[in-house]
Amino acid sequence: MLNKFELLSPAGDMECLKAAVWGGCDAVYLGGSKFNARGNASNFDNDNIKKAVNFCRLFGVAVYITLNTLVYDKNVSEILDYVSFLEDEVKPDAYIVQDIGLMALIHERYPDAVIHASTQCSVHSAHSVELYRSLGVSRIVGAREMTFEDIKALSEKIEVEMFVHGALCVSQSGGCLFSSMVAKNSGNQGRCAQPCRLPFKAKNEYALSLRDLSLSSCFTKVLSSGASSFKIEGRMKDPKYVFGVTSVFRRLIDEKRNATKEEIRFLGDLFTRSGFTKGYFQGDISKAMFGRRTEEDKARTASIELEIVPKKLFCDAHCVITRNAPMMLTLSYGDISATVFGSVPNEAISSPSDSESVKKQIAKMGATDFVLEKFTCDIEPKLNASPSELNKMRREALEKLSLAIIDKNTPKRSGRVPAIIKKGASVKTESYDVYRIYSPFIPKGIDENDVRYVDIPIQNTAIWKQFSASKLRLILPRVILLADEDEVRSLLAEAKEYGVSDIIIQNLSHLSYCGGFEVHASLSPAPTNSTSMRIIAPLFKTVEFSPEMTENAISRIEKPIPTEAIIYGRVPLMHTMTCVIESMSCGECKRAGNGICTARLIDRTGASFPIIREFGHRTVVFNSHPTYLCDKAERLDKCGVGGRIFVFTDEKALANCHSPNIFTRGYF
């Protein structure tokens, strides 16, 4: 790393990569043609990724390859072949990975490979650091919802990378299924269609659209957060944006200061959605975080003039031209040098070469990445150094010097460990039903004696205390920040006193809260391959499959512990830190109250998405259509799914779930 702090810039294509390097970044992150969370960017095929990495290595810029999609068993061989190509031909400085199974597989085969846990892992605290370390992770890309205090606490345990500028998802990091369930474009597979940016039928039409993040105005506080890498979002942006934003943050890091009003205005000219927000970082989560891309915003961007200035490497040259010996040229860059030899010079007939004439040829570095800084020449009198020969020597020396610089900046690997294909057994499970109640009331006809478990969010005490403790599985919030810990521990103590013995967690970081409880996994993101299942199986009593999994994917995956799946009900599409009900400007949310507020979000097609307030004034947006797989019992049995989850959001009675008029099969 060139600096104490790393500036990490996006590269959606080769032109953006060059703009990032020329703008002054220390590292870039980019994706190949598959397995990255920005599948709609141009990205890099295998040939271009090698060219891109060589260009970065020439300038001493680190390269992080994004492998941040979820991996299914059918894709494991393909993605490991791709990693083998990268290790043989590229040797990235690090991989940015979401899937814990893929982390384990890379770490097992390539012990020297550096792995960063992506923001989609939804790490909000230090509680899961040791688990990630065991998978080979050396850096956490913090979830974007983290506050200054949360980042500082995490950075005391492991190296942290944090976002400082760019687009924000309204969904909590790594947990959005909106595009996937509504449009079959999965964000977990790099195909997010961004439905959150579209208008809805509400007083505030753009009720899910957040302003872009920019921490430029409070950057000195960012520098004191403990994070070591500062990330700019924008692999879908153009070179002008990448160069401009990188240039500003380069100055802020080097000069250890906040942005000026002029710099903030410039960043807004490059791209903004009704201004910027720094709400998460400052813990100021409010309606003010929302904004959309206006025509005025677009006009500002269209009018900006910005020259992308190529960066050059300054090299020194020394030439030796003597009688009866091949000419010699040495080019040097820092402590790296390259020497080449040419032909023997001729005796001059009329116009002998001198130091200036030789320098004129050597300095013609033109379209290369180099420029001549210092030149020395030892030349004997009355000799003729052929200009064409000098040009040839210059080209050869530049190529040789480039390769030497690239080699020096390429990480060294000790080799690979032979792959061992592991296979485990799946447990046989009996079928059982589960009622999961998100609604602020208990639907008519619900009888706890009909099911093995009743799942209820832990903060909804008035609901879960109407059931027997032996039936309850209380659901912890998907995000627990430092500021939430006391309340969560208090709720857990209350549950234990009531006699509850089973807890559901949605985040691997939350295992540490659950001492004395049986713990069930409803993780987001959920495991989608057998390696991931083997990693988490010892930690849980049951595990719930993702609604994105097909029948074939469920059949393939190993099941070392009992598994569950939603067979009826509205799937949670996103959990938000912000209050969507408040954002809609409908006047229905009472921030001071502790009740369960509800509302509906209507899209441009008339589809209605229930919204329910959850822990900490956050909200959950549910699918407009319920999933219905109740008639697929035999096929679920064959897939090995034991637990059948019925989700209740706005159903008035149990009878409503047996034959819904409109429903979806999801991915099954």
Legacy VTK file of the C-alpha trace (Angstrom):
# vtk DataFile Version 3.0
C-alpha trace
ASCII
DATASET POLYDATA
POINTS 668 float
0.000 0.000 0.000
1.418 3.349 -1.020
-0.148 5.280 1.835
-1.211 4.687 5.385
-4.732 4.992 4.008
-5.803 3.280 0.797
-7.999 4.957 -1.800
-9.977 2.273 -3.633
-11.673 3.199 -6.913
-14.127 1.391 -9.214
-13.291 0.105 -12.680
-16.230 -0.997 -14.800
-14.136 -1.090 -17.968
-10.619 -0.327 -19.219
-11.211 3.391 -19.693
-12.562 3.745 -16.167
-9.633 1.754 -14.830
-7.172 4.127 -16.471
-9.152 7.099 -15.151
-8.959 5.656 -11.621
-5.196 5.139 -11.842
-4.579 8.556 -13.372
-6.823 10.111 -10.732
-4.510 8.824 -8.010
-6.069 5.701 -6.510
-4.016 3.148 -4.582
-6.175 0.209 -5.633
-8.996 -0.620 -8.023
-11.745 -3.206 -7.830
-13.115 -4.828 -10.956
-15.077 -7.829 -12.099
-14.714 -10.477 -14.746
-17.432 -11.515 -17.137
-19.093 -13.694 -14.455
-19.539 -14.027 -10.705
-19.513 -10.328 -9.852
-22.263 -8.160 -8.411
-22.168 -5.634 -11.247
-23.074 -7.898 -14.132
-24.463 -4.910 -16.068
-21.088 -3.165 -16.162
-18.845 -3.774 -19.188
-16.413 -5.726 -16.987
-13.328 -7.583 -18.226
-12.938 -10.798 -20.202
-9.884 -12.965 -19.558
-7.647 -11.178 -22.057
-8.625 -7.707 -20.912
-8.308 -8.567 -17.245
-4.643 -9.442 -17.819
-4.076 -6.153 -19.654
-5.887 -4.250 -16.914
-3.858 -5.840 -14.147
-0.563 -5.219 -15.962
-1.485 -1.564 -16.412
-2.230 -1.222 -12.701
0.938 -3.062 -11.681
2.957 -0.675 -13.814
1.700 2.199 -11.669
1.938 0.300 -8.391
-1.847 0.113 -8.037
-3.338 -2.956 -6.346
-6.098 -4.931 -8.066
-9.013 -6.550 -6.242
-11.164 -8.967 -8.230
-14.840 -9.118 -7.270
-16.274 -12.611 -6.870
-19.169 -11.257 -4.863
-22.157 -13.261 -6.032
-23.690 -16.249 -4.287
-22.435 -19.587 -5.604
-24.602 -22.637 -6.292
-23.300 -26.201 -6.369
-23.724 -26.368 -10.150
-21.340 -23.384 -10.504
-18.604 -24.451 -8.084
-16.372 -26.159 -10.671
-16.717 -23.244 -13.080
-15.838 -20.585 -10.538
-12.872 -22.602 -9.243
-11.603 -22.921 -12.824
-11.875 -19.152 -13.102
-9.953 -18.682 -9.861
-7.284 -21.052 -11.205
-6.962 -18.878 -14.305
-6.640 -15.766 -12.144
-4.034 -17.374 -9.908
-2.006 -18.640 -12.875
-2.254 -15.590 -15.111
-3.079 -12.593 -12.910
-2.425 -13.183 -9.199
-4.837 -10.527 -7.877
-3.869 -8.577 -4.800
-7.143 -9.729 -3.263
-10.517 -11.300 -3.993
-13.698 -9.601 -2.772
-16.040 -12.478 -1.907
-19.595 -12.733 -0.577
-20.105 -16.508 -0.380
-18.556 -18.114 2.699
-18.298 -21.437 0.875
-16.249 -19.827 -1.891
-14.044 -18.168 0.721
-13.288 -21.569 2.200
-12.610 -23.171 -1.188
-10.201 -20.409 -2.287
-8.425 -20.396 1.056
-8.041 -24.184 1.001
-6.604 -24.315 -2.519
-4.593 -21.077 -2.503
-3.420 -20.374 1.059
-1.533 -17.239 -0.048
-4.557 -15.679 -1.747
-5.905 -12.618 0.042
-9.655 -12.608 0.684
-11.831 -9.648 1.598
-15.373 -10.266 2.865
-17.642 -8.114 0.705
-20.253 -5.688 1.951
-22.910 -8.240 0.927
-21.763 -10.388 3.862
-23.604 -7.835 5.988
-20.936 -7.528 8.669
-22.036 -4.789 11.084
-19.951 -5.671 14.115
-16.844 -7.494 15.317
-18.773 -10.543 16.565
-18.137 -12.672 13.453
-14.508 -11.691 12.855
-13.017 -14.985 14.063
-15.346 -16.991 11.842
-14.297 -14.984 8.800
-10.617 -15.246 9.769
-10.967 -19.039 9.784
-12.112 -18.793 6.149
-8.983 -16.852 5.152
-10.480 -13.359 5.358
-8.050 -10.568 6.224
-10.309 -7.584 5.538
-13.985 -6.811 6.066
-15.794 -4.488 3.694
-18.126 -2.997 6.260
-21.866 -2.895 5.686
-22.899 0.553 4.502
-25.277 1.017 7.436
-22.467 1.169 9.977
-21.958 4.263 12.091
-18.616 5.826 12.975
-18.688 3.997 16.321
-19.445 0.640 14.685
-16.627 1.029 12.156
-14.201 2.011 14.896
-15.099 -1.049 16.995
-14.768 -3.418 14.016
-11.425 -1.913 12.961
-9.963 -2.801 16.346
-10.387 -6.479 15.436
-9.620 -6.612 11.704
-8.690 -4.435 8.734
-11.757 -2.508 7.512
-12.712 -1.105 4.141
-15.541 1.429 4.130
-17.549 3.234 1.475
-16.987 6.990 1.367
-18.763 8.038 -1.836
-21.364 6.714 -4.262
-24.784 5.136 -4.538
-26.542 3.652 -1.514
-29.000 0.768 -1.469
-32.053 1.434 0.682
-31.946 -2.224 1.678
-29.598 -3.329 4.406
-26.395 -4.594 2.785
-26.603 -7.993 1.131
-30.265 -8.566 1.929
-32.276 -7.279 -1.024
-34.556 -9.627 -2.954
-36.741 -6.921 -4.522
-35.352 -7.100 -8.058
-35.003 -10.862 -7.779
-38.538 -11.708 -6.671
-40.321 -9.061 -8.736
-38.309 -9.110 -11.968
-36.262 -12.349 -11.709
-33.117 -10.221 -11.876
-31.161 -11.239 -8.818
-28.841 -8.755 -7.173
-27.095 -11.764 -5.641
-26.189 -12.784 -9.190
-25.175 -9.287 -10.314
-28.367 -8.430 -12.174
-30.170 -5.928 -9.950
-32.767 -3.986 -11.974
-32.946 -1.237 -9.309
-36.731 -1.140 -8.787
-36.052 1.007 -5.711
-35.210 3.921 -8.035
-38.650 3.840 -9.698
-41.665 5.961 -8.674
-44.405 4.579 -6.423
-47.905 5.855 -5.715
-47.242 7.902 -2.598
-46.971 11.551 -1.662
-43.235 11.083 -2.028
-43.143 9.049 -5.241
-39.513 8.012 -4.800
-40.019 6.476 -1.384
-37.212 3.903 -1.764
-34.573 6.049 -3.469
-31.713 7.186 -1.248
-29.389 10.035 -2.051
-25.827 9.101 -2.858
-23.374 8.839 -0.006
-20.562 11.348 0.307
-18.389 11.629 3.386
-16.170 14.265 1.790
-17.470 17.024 4.070
-16.571 15.073 7.231
-13.485 13.314 5.959
-11.256 14.080 8.922
-13.685 12.063 11.037
-13.513 9.259 8.473
-9.720 9.257 8.840
-10.108 8.737 12.585
-12.573 5.835 12.228
-9.889 3.156 12.191
-10.720 2.058 8.635
-7.687 1.693 6.400
-9.326 1.601 2.967
-11.766 4.170 1.581
-13.940 2.926 -1.231
-15.652 4.844 -4.020
-18.753 3.130 -5.428
-19.316 3.386 -9.177
-18.544 0.462 -11.481
-21.513 1.575 -13.601
-20.217 5.141 -13.889
-18.205 6.706 -16.723
-14.470 7.594 -16.766
-15.164 11.277 -16.063
-16.923 10.405 -12.819
-14.237 7.947 -11.744
-11.390 10.359 -12.480
-13.092 13.347 -10.859
-14.168 11.623 -7.638
-10.839 9.806 -7.283
-8.933 13.069 -7.727
-10.905 14.813 -4.976
-10.501 12.017 -2.439
-6.814 11.695 -3.321
-6.356 15.287 -2.170
-8.452 14.760 0.957
-6.339 11.772 2.006
-3.003 13.403 1.218
-3.903 16.673 2.909
-5.926 15.034 5.716
-8.787 17.483 5.473
-12.469 17.868 4.676
-13.645 18.861 1.218
-14.137 22.516 0.416
-17.503 23.874 -0.731
-16.103 24.008 -4.260
-15.040 20.353 -4.131
-18.431 19.262 -2.785
-20.131 21.237 -5.548
-17.829 19.563 -8.095
-18.709 16.101 -6.767
-22.385 17.012 -7.088
-21.824 18.131 -10.662
-20.324 14.740 -11.482
-23.373 12.900 -10.105
-25.964 13.450 -7.426
-29.495 12.501 -6.463
-30.903 15.717 -5.018
-27.720 16.161 -3.000
-25.682 13.840 -0.790
-26.201 12.087 2.524
-23.902 10.914 5.297
-26.773 9.681 7.473
-25.610 6.148 8.273
-22.072 7.186 9.210
-23.331 9.911 11.514
-26.210 7.840 12.873
-28.633 10.453 11.571
-31.117 8.178 9.804
-34.093 10.197 8.673
-36.337 11.212 5.822
-33.614 13.621 4.688
-31.610 10.662 3.329
-34.037 10.154 0.444
-33.621 11.763 -2.963
-33.850 11.084 -6.672
-32.008 11.947 -9.843
-33.689 15.100 -11.136
-33.518 16.742 -14.549
-31.516 19.527 -12.916
-29.047 16.938 -11.605
-28.681 15.479 -15.094
-28.149 18.920 -16.612
-25.380 19.677 -14.097
-23.584 16.483 -15.058
-24.012 17.090 -18.795
-22.546 20.593 -18.525
-19.401 19.710 -16.596
-16.134 19.856 -18.515
-13.351 17.708 -17.175
-10.108 16.727 -18.835
-8.802 13.323 -17.856
-5.067 13.839 -17.664
-2.974 10.698 -18.258
-0.404 9.918 -15.603
3.180 9.210 -16.633
6.051 7.390 -14.978
9.272 9.411 -14.848
12.302 7.350 -15.768
16.024 8.036 -16.083
18.196 6.965 -18.987
21.923 6.324 -19.318
23.488 5.570 -22.684
27.013 4.334 -23.427
28.356 4.645 -26.988
31.974 3.628 -27.551
34.059 2.339 -30.440
34.084 -1.327 -31.268
31.355 -2.183 -28.713
27.552 -2.536 -28.896
25.689 0.577 -27.784
24.106 0.214 -24.316
20.968 1.835 -22.914
19.810 1.562 -19.309
16.406 2.871 -18.243
15.684 3.210 -14.524
12.542 3.736 -12.488
13.338 3.999 -8.802
15.404 0.960 -7.916
14.282 -0.983 -10.988
16.378 -0.854 -14.141
16.511 -2.502 -17.557
19.542 -2.650 -19.860
19.579 -3.433 -23.590
22.298 -3.506 -26.211
22.269 -2.351 -29.801
24.618 -2.501 -32.753
28.205 -1.237 -32.852
28.261 2.500 -33.823
29.833 3.554 -37.101
32.536 6.147 -37.580
30.925 9.481 -38.420
31.541 10.769 -41.948
30.124 14.279 -41.599
27.758 14.803 -38.620
28.814 12.853 -35.509
26.279 12.070 -32.790
26.469 13.883 -29.504
24.673 13.636 -26.188
21.826 15.951 -27.266
21.113 14.090 -30.494
21.046 10.778 -28.630
18.763 12.229 -25.947
16.373 13.458 -28.637
15.802 9.879 -29.793
15.631 8.296 -26.342
13.136 10.930 -25.131
10.582 10.006 -27.828
8.425 8.009 -25.424
5.211 9.402 -26.877
2.177 7.183 -26.321
3.911 4.993 -23.745
3.326 5.311 -20.001
6.785 6.804 -19.479
8.433 10.182 -19.815
12.161 10.868 -19.656
13.283 12.837 -16.608
17.085 12.598 -16.368
19.483 11.651 -19.141
23.189 10.963 -19.132
25.373 9.736 -21.948
28.944 8.528 -22.230
29.772 8.931 -25.931
33.127 8.923 -27.664
33.723 11.589 -30.330
33.261 11.164 -34.069
30.810 8.276 -33.836
27.449 7.893 -35.545
24.623 6.391 -33.422
21.890 5.416 -35.866
18.533 7.066 -34.901
16.633 3.951 -35.977
18.885 1.794 -33.782
18.406 4.133 -30.822
14.634 4.010 -31.338
14.737 0.219 -31.352
16.817 0.175 -28.161
14.395 2.603 -26.496
11.389 0.419 -27.363
13.112 -2.722 -26.105
14.292 -1.031 -22.908
10.815 0.365 -22.175
9.249 -3.061 -22.654
11.870 -4.694 -20.458
11.523 -2.014 -17.764
7.723 -2.335 -17.829
7.924 -6.080 -17.321
10.367 -5.634 -14.447
8.069 -3.140 -12.699
5.048 -5.391 -13.223
6.942 -8.379 -11.858
8.050 -6.483 -8.772
4.468 -5.362 -8.065
2.954 -8.823 -8.607
2.202 -10.740 -5.387
4.252 -13.890 -4.971
2.450 -17.183 -4.426
3.821 -20.374 -2.926
1.573 -22.517 -5.108
-1.705 -24.318 -4.845
-2.874 -27.156 -2.653
-4.360 -30.092 -4.586
-8.143 -29.875 -4.546
-9.955 -32.410 -2.429
-13.601 -32.747 -3.380
-15.453 -33.172 -0.126
-18.820 -34.793 0.106
-20.964 -35.148 3.168
-24.166 -36.906 4.055
-27.567 -35.287 4.311
-29.742 -35.935 7.329
-33.223 -37.335 6.948
-35.844 -35.034 8.400
-39.507 -35.420 9.115
-41.921 -32.848 7.774
-43.249 -30.181 10.122
-44.989 -26.820 9.850
-43.982 -23.393 11.117
-46.075 -20.248 11.529
-44.079 -17.039 11.100
-46.064 -13.988 12.197
-44.867 -10.510 11.217
-48.304 -8.891 11.431
-49.350 -6.744 14.421
-52.147 -9.208 15.153
-52.615 -12.978 15.291
-54.624 -14.231 12.292
-57.829 -16.077 13.153
-57.522 -19.825 13.162
-53.889 -19.911 14.250
-53.404 -22.788 16.692
-49.919 -23.394 18.054
-50.752 -27.079 18.488
-50.808 -27.485 14.698
-47.149 -26.574 14.244
-43.718 -27.302 15.672
-42.671 -23.642 15.907
-44.179 -20.171 15.942
-41.680 -17.551 14.708
-42.156 -13.931 15.819
-39.779 -10.937 15.772
-38.332 -10.590 19.259
-39.388 -6.948 19.665
-43.077 -7.863 19.202
-43.494 -8.895 22.836
-47.247 -8.326 22.898
-47.641 -10.928 20.153
-45.238 -13.643 21.254
-46.398 -13.613 24.849
-49.728 -15.000 23.631
-48.009 -18.304 22.751
-46.432 -21.049 24.821
-42.702 -20.562 25.324
-42.042 -24.114 24.135
-43.401 -23.252 20.668
-41.634 -19.959 20.164
-38.644 -19.148 18.001
-37.943 -15.448 18.378
-36.314 -13.682 15.441
-33.416 -11.330 16.159
-33.114 -8.162 14.036
-31.113 -8.594 10.840
-28.828 -5.721 11.906
-27.614 -5.152 15.453
-25.388 -2.106 15.832
-23.544 -1.079 18.982
-26.393 1.251 19.854
-28.850 -1.682 19.652
-26.999 -4.161 21.844
-28.468 -3.232 25.225
-32.034 -3.418 23.942
-31.423 -6.741 22.193
-29.828 -8.265 25.292
-32.742 -6.992 27.379
-35.238 -8.624 25.007
-33.273 -11.877 25.103
-33.291 -11.813 28.908
-37.039 -11.237 28.857
-37.464 -14.151 26.452
-35.353 -16.449 28.626
-37.357 -15.500 31.690
-40.551 -16.332 29.785
-39.091 -19.767 29.034
-38.151 -19.346 25.366
-35.360 -21.695 24.322
-35.143 -21.141 20.537
-33.827 -18.104 18.656
-33.579 -17.363 14.938
-30.684 -15.243 13.713
-30.404 -13.576 10.319
-26.732 -12.643 10.554
-23.681 -14.746 11.448
-22.472 -11.949 13.726
-25.363 -12.583 16.098
-24.346 -16.031 17.304
-22.527 -14.375 20.193
-25.808 -13.035 21.611
-27.444 -16.443 21.840
-25.709 -18.272 24.667
-28.157 -20.596 26.411
-30.503 -20.776 23.400
-30.977 -23.257 20.574
-30.067 -21.235 17.483
-31.741 -21.514 14.069
-30.475 -19.878 10.862
-32.552 -17.682 8.598
-29.459 -16.023 7.194
-29.422 -13.190 4.718
-27.578 -13.890 2.527
-28.432 -17.569 2.936
-26.131 -20.493 2.106
-26.594 -21.722 -1.465
-23.932 -24.438 -1.776
-22.807 -27.539 0.089
-19.530 -26.029 1.300
-21.393 -23.171 2.972
-23.780 -25.654 4.540
-20.906 -27.675 5.982
-19.415 -24.516 7.501
-22.564 -23.379 9.272
-24.073 -26.765 10.173
-22.199 -27.132 13.499
-23.499 -23.726 14.585
-27.252 -24.219 14.104
-30.175 -26.500 14.843
-31.895 -25.794 11.504
-31.183 -23.668 8.448
-33.647 -21.946 6.139
-33.124 -21.924 2.366
-33.149 -18.730 0.332
-36.347 -18.017 -1.645
-34.035 -17.647 -4.665
-33.174 -21.359 -4.710
-34.719 -23.511 -7.404
-36.009 -27.024 -6.857
-32.875 -28.338 -8.574
-30.554 -26.244 -6.381
-32.308 -27.438 -3.217
-32.049 -31.039 -4.400
-28.314 -30.730 -5.107
-27.226 -29.088 -1.880
-26.074 -31.195 1.059
-28.255 -31.010 4.145
-26.116 -31.891 7.169
-28.795 -30.428 9.455
-32.598 -30.107 9.096
-33.655 -27.512 6.528
-36.672 -25.265 6.069
-38.249 -23.174 3.319
-41.123 -20.733 2.911
-44.058 -22.534 1.294
-46.660 -19.845 1.858
-46.574 -16.102 2.401
-45.064 -12.838 1.321
-41.278 -13.052 1.164
-39.409 -10.144 2.814
-37.929 -8.236 -0.119
-35.821 -5.833 1.865
-35.080 -4.709 5.391
-34.383 -1.000 5.609
-32.606 1.051 8.245
-34.656 4.042 7.175
-38.392 4.234 7.771
-40.056 3.748 4.390
-43.441 4.609 5.909
-42.078 7.982 6.944
-40.403 8.416 3.552
-43.749 7.947 1.803
-44.979 11.079 3.596
-48.293 9.395 4.344
-48.394 10.509 7.976
-48.953 6.923 9.161
-45.780 6.327 11.141
-45.511 7.399 14.760
-41.798 7.456 15.473
-42.274 7.836 19.232
-44.501 4.791 19.542
-43.467 1.215 20.143
-46.279 -0.370 18.161
-46.033 -2.177 14.830
-46.788 0.422 12.160
-47.950 -0.798 8.756
-48.501 0.674 5.311
-48.607 -0.348 1.660
-46.343 0.694 -1.181
-48.069 0.713 -4.584
-45.908 0.567 -7.701
-46.695 1.912 -11.175
-48.368 -1.395 -12.167
-50.704 -1.313 -9.181
-48.847 -4.052 -7.280
-49.184 -3.541 -3.531
-46.236 -4.256 -1.219
-47.009 -4.449 2.519
-44.605 -2.589 4.789
-44.256 -3.424 8.473
-42.214 -1.516 10.973
-39.652 -3.641 12.795
-36.932 -3.230 15.407
-35.519 0.242 15.906
-37.907 2.145 13.639
-36.672 0.139 10.672
-39.035 -1.411 8.143
-39.541 -4.582 6.128
-40.997 -4.436 2.615
-42.785 -7.658 1.627
-43.587 -9.069 -1.799
-46.854 -8.015 -3.423
-47.803 -11.640 -4.120
-47.522 -14.487 -1.624
-45.366 -17.473 -2.460
-47.507 -20.621 -2.709
-45.927 -24.086 -2.634
-48.433 -25.856 -0.397
-49.339 -28.166 -3.284
-45.703 -29.191 -3.788
-45.414 -31.333 -0.647
-44.139 -34.461 -2.390
-41.517 -32.533 -4.347
-40.373 -30.767 -1.182
-40.039 -34.168 0.489
-37.861 -35.383 -2.382
-35.736 -32.250 -2.066
-35.179 -33.025 1.608
-36.945 -29.944 2.992
-38.426 -30.723 6.416
-39.709 -27.409 7.765
-42.579 -25.760 5.883
-42.850 -22.073 6.825
-46.144 -20.161 6.556
-45.509 -16.396 6.609
-48.239 -14.039 7.824
-48.151 -10.306 7.117
-51.631 -8.967 6.347
-53.711 -12.165 6.317
-56.728 -11.825 8.571
-57.210 -15.558 8.965
-55.358 -18.817 8.481
-57.946 -19.850 5.894
-56.675 -17.099 3.570
-53.441 -18.961 2.939
-54.902 -22.208 1.590
-56.002 -20.969 -1.831
-54.762 -17.458 -2.630
-56.225 -15.886 -5.768
-52.900 -14.464 -6.912
-49.590 -16.034 -5.977
-46.048 -16.703 -7.160
-43.989 -19.879 -7.267
-40.856 -17.802 -6.763
-37.845 -19.680 -8.112
-39.053 -23.167 -7.151
LINES 1 669
668 0 1 2 3 4 5 6 7 8 9 10 11 12 13 14 15 16 17 18 19 20 21 22 23 24 25 26 27 28 29 30 31 32 33 34 35 36 37 38 39 40 41 42 43 44 45 46 47 48 49 50 51 52 53 54 55 56 57 58 59 60 61 62 63 64 65 66 67 68 69 70 71 72 73 74 75 76 77 78 79 80 81 82 83 84 85 86 87 88 89 90 91 92 93 94 95 96 97 98 99 100 101 102 103 104 105 106 107 108 109 110 111 112 113 114 115 116 117 118 119 120 121 122 123 124 125 126 127 128 129 130 131 132 133 134 135 136 137 138 139 140 141 142 143 144 145 146 147 148 149 150 151 152 153 154 155 156 157 158 159 160 161 162 163 164 165 166 167 168 169 170 171 172 173 174 175 176 177 178 179 180 181 182 183 184 185 186 187 188 189 190 191 192 193 194 195 196 197 198 199 200 201 202 203 204 205 206 207 208 209 210 211 212 213 214 215 216 217 218 219 220 221 222 223 224 225 226 227 228 229 230 231 232 233 234 235 236 237 238 239 240 241 242 243 244 245 246 247 248 249 250 251 252 253 254 255 256 257 258 259 260 261 262 263 264 265 266 267 268 269 270 271 272 273 274 275 276 277 278 279 280 281 282 283 284 285 286 287 288 289 290 291 292 293 294 295 296 297 298 299 300 301 302 303 304 305 306 307 308 309 310 311 312 313 314 315 316 317 318 319 320 321 322 323 324 325 326 327 328 329 330 331 332 333 334 335 336 337 338 339 340 341 342 343 344 345 346 347 348 349 350 351 352 353 354 355 356 357 358 359 360 361 362 363 364 365 366 367 368 369 370 371 372 373 374 375 376 377 378 379 380 381 382 383 384 385 386 387 388 389 390 391 392 393 394 395 396 397 398 399 400 401 402 403 404 405 406 407 408 409 410 411 412 413 414 415 416 417 418 419 420 421 422 423 424 425 426 427 428 429 430 431 432 433 434 435 436 437 438 439 440 441 442 443 444 445 446 447 448 449 450 451 452 453 454 455 456 457 458 459 460 461 462 463 464 465 466 467 468 469 470 471 472 473 474 475 476 477 478 479 480 481 482 483 484 485 486 487 488 489 490 491 492 493 494 495 496 497 498 499 500 501 502 503 504 505 506 507 508 509 510 511 512 513 514 515 516 517 518 519 520 521 522 523 524 525 526 527 528 529 530 531 532 533 534 535 536 537 538 539 540 541 542 543 544 545 546 547 548 549 550 551 552 553 554 555 556 557 558 559 560 561 562 563 564 565 566 567 568 569 570 571 572 573 574 575 576 577 578 579 580 581 582 583 584 585 586 587 588 589 590 591 592 593 594 595 596 597 598 599 600 601 602 603 604 605 606 607 608 609 610 611 612 613 614 615 616 617 618 619 620 621 622 623 624 625 626 627 628 629 630 631 632 633 634 635 636 637 638 639 640 641 642 643 644 645 646 647 648 649 650 651 652 653 654 655 656 657 658 659 660 661 662 663 664 665 666 667
